[in-house]
Every structure is written in structure tokens, then in C-alpha cells.
């Protein structure tokens, strides 16, 4: 049978020489490589003290946005939940009551908004689908934890601070500081 390519090589079955049998040359080459790494820059980052530079398209934890008057932008249209391929977002809509105009932007709002971060694949489709720019992915890591129930973020966990009552926290959450 003929080979499909001409890349086949014959194996050299000649007996090893004395220097090849004692492996000193190969051991010396390996030690040179090991010692050369001692003088190179260490790739380790001391995490709490040093922050790693991120790509401009990094997608971290989700944040529910507010407008300049402190009202919630989310109108519970459900487009983010429909766009989510992992089905990580669940929401329930409610009607705004009289006197709540300073809390919600539209007549309809998200009474319950939850994201299961164990399901989330950080694709950013929820951010793209939102017509009101109510949800975006920040530059914050998803924290590690031992309890699965702490990875289900509710609306109060996701909402950005109110710019009217907490301007410093709002500026920090938006990255304006």
C-alpha cells in the first residue's frame, strides 16, 4: 500500500553512543532552560493589591442601570430574558402605582428581576437586546463562594446606587471616579 503523502521518514535504529546513553547533554540543556527562567519576569499577579489590566470588551457582573433622576430604566419588556441563550434571567412585570413616578421611568417595571450567575455565560446578548440600556455588564469579577444560592442575584443586588441620594457610590459604580 502506498502512503498518501511523502512525509514519511525512516526511523533511525542505530545504537546510542556513550554520551547519548548517559543523558548528560540532555540534562545540561534542561538545566539551562530552568535557570534561564529564574531571571525572567514573573507572570504572577498579587491579586488584591495589584489589578490585572482588562480588555476593553471584558464582560463582568451584570448591573441594572438608573437614569439621572434615580429612576429605574428597566421596563420589564423581557427582551433580555428572551435573548439569553442560557435562560439565566427571570423577571416578573408589575404596573406602576400612582405616586411612584420618582421610582420607575415607565408605567411598567420589573417587580422581580433575577440572574442565575451559575447559568450565565457572559455573552452580552442581554445588554445588546435591551432597548432602554437598563442592563450592562460591568468590569467586576463574579465572586467565588461556597453556597450555590448566593449566585442568584436579585434586583436589589443588581441595581446601581441612586445618583440623587448616593452620588459618590453612583459615580464609583459607573466608573466615573
C-alpha positions as CSV (number, residue, x, y, z in Angstrom):
1,X,0.0,0.0,0.0
2,X,1.3,3.4,-1.0
3,X,1.3,6.3,1.5
4,X,-1.0,9.3,0.9
5,X,1.8,11.8,1.5
6,X,5.5,11.8,1.0
7,X,6.2,13.0,4.6
8,X,7.1,9.5,6.0
9,X,10.5,9.3,7.5
10,X,12.5,6.2,8.2
11,X,13.3,5.6,11.9
12,X,17.0,5.5,12.8
13,X,17.6,2.3,14.7
14,X,21.3,2.8,15.2
15,X,22.5,2.0,18.7
16,X,23.1,5.0,21.0
17,X,26.5,6.4,21.6
18,X,28.1,6.6,25.1
19,X,27.2,10.3,25.5
20,X,23.6,9.6,24.5
21,X,23.3,6.7,26.9
22,X,24.3,8.8,30.0
23,X,22.0,11.7,29.1
24,X,24.4,14.3,30.4
25,X,24.0,16.6,27.4
26,X,20.2,16.5,27.6
27,X,20.2,17.0,31.4
28,X,22.5,20.0,30.9
29,X,20.2,21.5,28.3
30,X,17.2,21.1,30.6
31,X,19.1,22.8,33.5
32,X,20.0,25.7,31.2
33,X,16.3,26.2,30.4
34,X,15.3,26.0,34.0
35,X,18.0,28.5,35.1
36,X,17.1,30.9,32.3
37,X,13.5,31.2,33.8
38,X,14.9,32.4,37.1
39,X,15.9,35.7,35.6
40,X,12.7,36.3,33.7
41,X,9.8,38.5,34.9
42,X,7.3,36.6,37.0
43,X,3.8,36.3,35.4
44,X,2.1,36.0,38.8
45,X,-0.1,39.0,39.9
46,X,-0.7,39.5,43.6
47,X,-4.4,39.9,43.1
48,X,-5.8,42.0,46.0
49,X,-3.0,44.5,45.8
50,X,-2.5,44.5,42.0
51,X,-5.2,44.7,39.5
52,X,-4.9,43.0,36.1
53,X,-5.4,45.2,33.0
54,X,-8.6,44.1,31.2
55,X,-9.5,44.2,27.6
56,X,-12.0,46.9,26.6
57,X,-14.5,44.3,25.7
58,X,-14.3,42.4,29.1
59,X,-17.8,41.3,30.4
60,X,-18.2,41.0,34.1
61,X,-21.1,41.1,36.5
62,X,-24.5,42.5,35.4
63,X,-25.7,45.9,36.6
64,X,-29.2,47.3,36.4
65,X,-28.9,51.0,35.4
66,X,-30.8,54.1,36.6
67,X,-31.4,57.4,34.8
68,X,-30.1,60.8,36.1
69,X,-33.2,61.3,38.3
70,X,-32.6,57.9,40.0
71,X,-35.5,56.1,38.4
72,X,-35.0,52.5,37.2
73,X,-34.6,52.2,33.5
74,X,-35.9,48.6,33.2
75,X,-39.4,48.4,31.8
76,X,-39.8,44.6,32.1
77,X,-40.1,44.1,28.4
78,X,-38.4,40.7,28.7
79,X,-36.2,41.1,25.7
80,X,-33.1,40.4,27.8
81,X,-34.6,37.2,29.1
82,X,-35.6,36.1,25.6
83,X,-32.2,36.9,24.2
84,X,-30.3,34.9,26.9
85,X,-29.2,31.6,25.4
86,X,-28.6,30.1,28.8
87,X,-32.0,31.1,30.2
88,X,-30.3,32.7,33.2
89,X,-32.7,35.7,33.5
90,X,-36.1,35.6,35.0
91,X,-38.4,38.6,35.6
92,X,-41.9,39.5,36.6
93,X,-43.6,42.7,35.5
94,X,-45.8,45.0,37.5
95,X,-47.8,48.2,36.9
96,X,-46.5,51.4,38.5
97,X,-48.9,52.8,41.1
98,X,-49.8,56.4,41.5
99,X,-47.1,58.3,43.4
100,X,-44.3,56.0,42.2
101,X,-43.3,58.2,39.3
102,X,-40.0,59.1,41.0
103,X,-39.1,55.3,41.3
104,X,-39.9,54.0,37.8
105,X,-39.4,55.5,34.4
106,X,-42.3,53.9,32.6
107,X,-45.8,52.5,33.6
108,X,-44.4,49.0,33.7
109,X,-41.4,47.9,35.8
110,X,-39.7,44.7,36.9
111,X,-41.1,43.7,40.2
112,X,-38.8,40.7,40.3
113,X,-35.6,40.5,38.4
114,X,-33.1,37.6,38.9
115,X,-30.0,36.4,37.2
116,X,-28.6,33.0,37.9
117,X,-24.9,33.5,37.6
118,X,-24.2,29.8,37.6
119,X,-26.0,29.6,34.2
120,X,-24.8,32.9,32.8
121,X,-22.2,32.5,30.0
122,X,-21.4,36.3,29.9
123,X,-22.2,36.6,26.3
124,X,-23.6,40.1,26.5
125,X,-26.7,39.4,24.4
126,X,-28.9,40.7,27.3
127,X,-27.0,44.0,27.1
128,X,-27.5,44.2,23.3
129,X,-31.2,43.3,23.4
130,X,-32.2,45.9,26.0
131,X,-33.8,48.9,24.2
132,X,-33.6,51.1,27.3
133,X,-29.9,50.5,28.2
134,X,-31.2,49.2,31.5
135,X,-28.7,46.3,31.9
136,X,-25.0,46.3,31.2
137,X,-22.0,44.1,32.0
138,X,-19.6,45.8,34.3
139,X,-15.8,45.3,34.8
140,X,-16.4,43.5,38.1
141,X,-15.5,39.8,38.6
142,X,-18.0,37.3,39.6
143,X,-17.0,36.5,43.2
144,X,-16.3,32.9,44.4
145,X,-18.5,31.4,47.0
146,X,-19.3,28.0,48.5
147,X,-23.1,28.3,48.5
148,X,-25.0,28.0,45.2
149,X,-27.9,30.1,46.4
150,X,-25.6,33.2,46.7
151,X,-25.1,33.1,42.9
152,X,-28.7,34.0,42.2
153,X,-28.7,37.8,42.1
154,X,-31.9,39.6,42.8
155,X,-32.9,43.1,41.7
156,X,-31.6,44.8,44.9
157,X,-28.2,43.1,44.3
158,X,-28.0,44.3,40.6
159,X,-29.3,47.9,40.9
160,X,-26.8,50.6,40.7
161,X,-26.9,53.2,43.6
162,X,-29.3,56.1,43.3
163,X,-27.5,59.2,41.8
164,X,-29.7,61.6,43.7
165,X,-29.3,60.1,47.2
166,X,-25.8,58.5,46.8
167,X,-23.8,60.5,44.2
168,X,-20.4,59.1,45.3
169,X,-21.5,55.5,45.1
170,X,-23.2,56.1,41.8
171,X,-20.0,57.6,40.3
172,X,-17.9,54.7,41.6
173,X,-20.4,52.2,40.2
174,X,-20.4,53.9,36.8
175,X,-16.6,54.1,36.8
176,X,-16.5,57.9,36.8
177,X,-14.1,58.2,39.7
